[in-house]
Amino acid sequence: MNKWKIAFWVCLTILITVTIFSVHSIIDQGVTLTYLKDGYTDTENDLDLLIEFINKTDLTKLQIEAELKDHKLVEYIDFQSDTVSLDRVLLIFEDGKIKRVIKQW
């Protein structure tokens, strides 16, 4: 067999391998950035809600529960416990008043 044929097939195999790896890396970065953007959006929404709570209410649990009635995750929020979880923020209540706000992650 000719040396040029062997060199051609080796180079073609390397080229195909590098191309597949590069395409995979680009797609992976795109997916990662999309999820990162969604995470930032959730965090910004939580912060907007907190700003609204602070500006509109005296921070009682009942008032916050009323404000969250239109939240996208309202069906998953447990208002019976002393900790109310938004996307990435925990609201911790004591005696019906907000005690602390903690970020998750």
SULNORLIN-V62862 format. One record per backbone hydrogen bond with DSSP energy under -0.5 kcal/mol. CO is the residue of the C=O (numbers start at 1). NH is the residue of the N-H. Records with the same first field share a line. If there is no record, write none. Layout:
BEGIN
CO = NH, NH
END
This chain:
BEGIN
2 = 6
3 = 7
4 = 8
5 = 9
6 = 10
7 = 11
8 = 12
9 = 13
10 = 14
11 = 15
12 = 16
13 = 17
14 = 18
15 = 19
16 = 20
17 = 21
18 = 22
19 = 23
20 = 24
21 = 25
22 = 26
23 = 27
24 = 28
25 = 29
26 = 30
27 = 31
28 = 32
29 = 33
30 = 34
31 = 35
32 = 36
33 = 37
34 = 38
35 = 39
36 = 40
37 = 41
38 = 42
39 = 43
40 = 44
41 = 45
42 = 46
43 = 47
44 = 48
45 = 49
46 = 50
47 = 51
48 = 52
49 = 53
50 = 54
51 = 55
52 = 56
53 = 57
59 = 98
60 = 64
61 = 65
62 = 66
63 = 67
64 = 68
66 = 69
67 = 70
68 = 71
71 = 74
73 = 76, 77
74 = 77
77 = 79
82 = 93
83 = 85
84 = 86, 91
88 = 104
89 = 86
90 = 92, 102
91 = 84, 93
92 = 99, 100
94 = 97
96 = 61
97 = 94
100 = 92
102 = 90
END
